[in-house]
């Protein structure tokens, strides 16, 4: 896990809207989306849209359109990797 991925998982212990991730991390939106994609693909992060209760399966083709409007949460596996680093 890279340092930026580790820092991002720090913010995902609770369901967090994308706009709040941008504020908290100080990273540009495009950079955050680039970090989230692989984490979603590995199953380390889950994402929710249109509300925090509706989880979506990761699809690279639709993620680009929905990524900025979604909310995110570290998965159990993501938390385990984060805490054992």
Buried (B, 14 or more C-beta within 10 A) or exposed (E): BEEBBEBBBEBBEEBBBBEEBBEEBEBEEEEBBEBBBEBBEBEBBBBBBEEBEEBBEBEEEEBEEBBBEBBBBBBEEBBEBBEEE
